[in-house]
C-alpha cells in the first residue's frame, strides 16, 4: 500500500491550491506595498496573479464553486496582505520621508 495514496483527495488538492495561491500572491503584495494606492501599477499587482491562480486551479482539476471560492479568495487576499506587511517590515527601497508612495515615474 503506497504511503501517499490519499494525497490526491479533494481536501489535499484544495490545500495545495490554496498554498500555491498564497505563495504566488506574496511577491505581488510586496510590490503593491511600494505603490501609490489605486494607481495603474497597483491594480496590475492585484490582477496579474489571477490567471496564474486559474491555471493552478485547473491543474488540480477543481471547478470554481461556492464551497471553493472562500478558500481561494481568502488565500489570495492573505497572500497580498502578507506581502504588503513584509514590505512594511523590510522595504526594497528607502524613499524620501515626504514621498512615501511612488507611481514608478
SVG drawing of the C-alpha trace seen along z (x, -y; Angstrom):
<svg xmlns="http://www.w3.org/2000/svg" viewBox="-22 -66 39 68">
<polyline fill="none" stroke="black" stroke-width="0.4" points="0.0,0.0 1.6,-3.3 2.2,-5.9 0.9,-8.8 -2.2,-7.1 -4.6,-9.6 -2.7,-12.7 -4.9,-13.4 -8.2,-13.6 -10.3,-16.8 -9.1,-18.1 -5.5,-17.8 -5.9,-19.3 -7.8,-22.2 -4.9,-22.6 -2.2,-22.5 -4.2,-25.1 -4.6,-27.4 -0.9,-27.2 0.1,-27.9 -2.3,-30.8 -0.9,-32.3 2.7,-31.8 2.0,-33.4 0.4,-36.4 3.3,-37.2 5.6,-38.9 2.7,-40.8 1.5,-42.0 5.1,-43.0 5.3,-45.0 1.9,-46.6 3.2,-47.8 5.5,-50.3 3.0,-51.7 0.5,-54.6 -2.9,-53.2 -5.4,-53.0 -2.7,-53.7 -2.4,-51.7 0.5,-49.6 -1.3,-49.0 -4.2,-47.5 -1.8,-45.4 -0.2,-44.0 -3.6,-42.8 -4.8,-41.4 -1.7,-39.8 -1.8,-36.7 -5.4,-35.9 -4.7,-33.9 -1.9,-32.0 -4.4,-31.0 -6.9,-29.9 -4.2,-27.7 -3.3,-26.2 -7.0,-25.5 -7.4,-23.8 -4.2,-21.8 -5.6,-20.4 -9.0,-19.7 -11.0,-22.0 -14.1,-23.7 -14.9,-27.1 -17.9,-26.5 -19.4,-28.4 -17.7,-25.9 -14.3,-26.5 -14.5,-30.3 -14.0,-31.4 -10.8,-29.3 -9.3,-30.6 -10.3,-34.2 -9.1,-34.0 -5.7,-32.6 -5.5,-35.2 -6.0,-38.2 -4.0,-36.7 -1.0,-36.4 -1.5,-40.0 -1.8,-41.2 1.2,-39.2 3.3,-40.5 2.3,-44.1 3.2,-43.5 6.6,-42.1 7.2,-45.3 6.3,-47.4 8.8,-45.4 11.6,-45.4 11.1,-47.7 13.0,-47.1 14.0,-50.8 14.2,-53.6 12.2,-56.6 12.3,-60.3 10.2,-60.8 7.9,-63.3 7.4,-60.9 6.4,-57.5 4.5,-56.0 5.5,-56.2 3.9,-55.5 7.1,-54.3 7.7,-57.6"/>
</svg>
